[in-house]
Amino acid sequence: MSWFTNYLSSSIGRKVTMALTGLFLIVFLLVHLIGNLQLLKGDGGEAFNTYGYFMTHNPLIKSVSYGLYFFILFHTVQGLLLWRANRQAKGTSYAVRNNNPALTWAGQSMALLGTLILFFIVLHMGDFWWKMKTGVLGSLTYEGQKESIADLYGRCAAAFKDPIYVGFYVLSMVVLYFHLSHGFQSAFQTLGWNHKKYTPIIKAVGTAYAILVPIGFAIIPIVFYFSK
């Protein structure tokens, strides 16, 4: 396995694993957004609470979630190691900025953006997921169900009435936009999936994704704050 660990610790290996884990997390974001949009149903939270119960009790989903946590940490660590390697290389950071005018601010700031997103994830999970897992939240029993379900909807509704939390959440989605705006296309480029016919399509899809997904997440607390 020494060849594998050597590959993972090499610059190319880190870039490839960053691309693969990044694409996995991109898919997860869309799935997570679809689930979160259940918050906007006018059913008092039943759909969202049922969704939350399913996601935390289904054996397959729980197994995938452990992989998700690993990929988030692995993606972050690999990104920071790449950033450090570029900083330590003589003149690399300056050469990249000066010789590649096409590189955007987001491309130059991926380590910072990724760290900010990780900070948001830790706080977000601590306020919602951890409280649900430790039984801090109240529970409800819906018609036709034998077991009580954690009232995650109630916690979300309370959090999204706090203007500071809403502002923090929306600002975090802006950070996510910048991270995705570079990371989506960069992942395909790293994996060598470049073609003059398909690259513009990938770029267009990546731009649309980077805009629409953060907006989708940001809309939820905004709607709760102003109307719920």
Residue, then its C-alpha position, 0 to 999 in steps of 0.5 A: m500500500s506504500w504506492f497508494t499512500n505515496y500517491l495520496s501525499s503527492s501533489i497530483g494525488r491530492k488534486v485528484t482526491m480533492a476533485l473526486t471528494g468535491l464532486f461527491l460533496i456537490v451531489f450531496l449538497l443537491v440532495h441535502l437541499i431537496g430535503n431542506l426544502q421540506l421545511l417550506k411545506g405548509d404542514g407544520g413541519e411533518a414532512f421535514n421531521t419525517y425526512g429527518y427521522f428517515m435520514t437518521h434511522n435508515p441503516l444505508i443512509k446512516s452508513v453513507s453519512y459516516g462516509l460523508y463526514f470522512f469526505i468532508l474532513f478529507h477534502t478539507v485536509q487535502g485542500l489545506l495541504l495543497w495550499r501549504a505546499n503552494r505557499q512553501a514552493k518558492g515563488t509559486s503563489y506569486a507566479v500563479r497570480n501573475n501568470n494566470p490572469a484567468l484565475t479568479w479571486a475564488g480560485q486564489s482563495m479556495a483554502l480560506l473559503g473551504t475553511l469558512i465553510l467547514f466552520f459553518i458546517v461545525l456550527h450548523m451540525g452542533d445546533f441541529w444534528w447534535k441536539m437531535k442526536t442527544g435528545v435535546l429537542g422535543s418530540l412529536t408523534y404524527e398520525g399513523q406513526k408508532e414512534s415519536i419523532a424529534d421536532l427538528y422543524g421546531r428548532c429550525a423555525a426558532a433559529f431562523k427567527d434570529p436575525i443574527y443567525v439568518g445573516f450568518y447563514v446567508l453570508s455562509m451561502v455567499v461563501l459557498y457560491f464562491h467556493l462552488s464557482h471555482g470548485f465545480q469546473s476545477a474538479f472536471q479539469t483536474l480529472g482531465w475531462n476537458h473537451k472544446k465541445y463539452t467544457p463550455i457546457i460544464k462551465a455553464v452547468g457549474t455556474a448555474y449550480a453555484i448560483l442556484v444551490p446557495i440561493g435555494f439554501a438561503i431562501i429557507p431562513i429568509v422565508f422563515y424570518f419574514s413570514k413563518 
